[in-house]
Amino acid sequence: YMRYRSNNAWASPVIIRTAYGGYLGGGAPYHSQCGESIFAHCPGIRVVLPSCASDAAGLMRTALRSEDPVLFLEHKHLYRQPYAKEPYPGPEYTVPFGRARIVRPGADVTVVTYGALVQRSYMAALELADEGIDVEVIDIRTMQPLDFETIATSARKTGRVVIAHEDTTFCGFGAEIAAKLASECFMDLDAPVKRVAALDSPVAYAPKLEDVILPQKDSVKQAVREVAAF
């Protein structure tokens, strides 16, 4: 809004780093929230969600060089995961905003995801390959701006899309992606777009209940099987 109100005379170069997300085994409602779609709804805010160390470094450098406000969302669960570690990419490494990452190429079904669901979707894709289903996994990396071109290109190739995210289903960001696919790629789709997300419920204290509420690897696998069956 600063640029808008000042006729582009002023900027707002600020970064807000904050932790989000569940899969903590007891984080409960106080520490397991997502809600990133609330901020993506606000014009002018860059919303960034890295899922691995190199993306975190590259996106942070881009944020530091930006003149716009950036909400940098760091998933608490990923802080502790060995699979998120990567070699240091160097002091000048950057990742542009609005450029998704193809985690795994595939030909049969596209899975669009971000955050803690990236690894779960990737593992689901590896296991589905044994069933003869070739899954392409896309990590959007930034929500605002969104690289819809990469999503659309993949959707036109596979004809089938699953959107997986940790936030709740109702009004989650997957609904925006699904709506854009319906309006811009409808004739290219061979099956309805499927969403995998958390139940419309607070995250529970009990780890077993948390597992039920939050989407898991098997949730992604089942959704992919359903759209692949069309």
Buried (B, 14 or more C-beta within 10 A) or exposed (E): EBBEEEEEEEEBEEBEEEEBBBBBBEBBEEBBBBEBBEBBEEEEBBBBBBBBBBBBBBBBBBBEEBEBBBBBBBBBBBEEBEEBEEEEBEEEEBBEBBBBBBBBEBEBBBBBBBBBBBBBBBBBBEBBBEEEBBBBBBBBBBBBBBBBEBBBBBBBBBBBBBBBBBBBBEBBBBBBBBEBBEEBBEEBBEBEBBBBBBBEEBBBBEEEEBEEBBBBBEBBBBBBBBBBEE
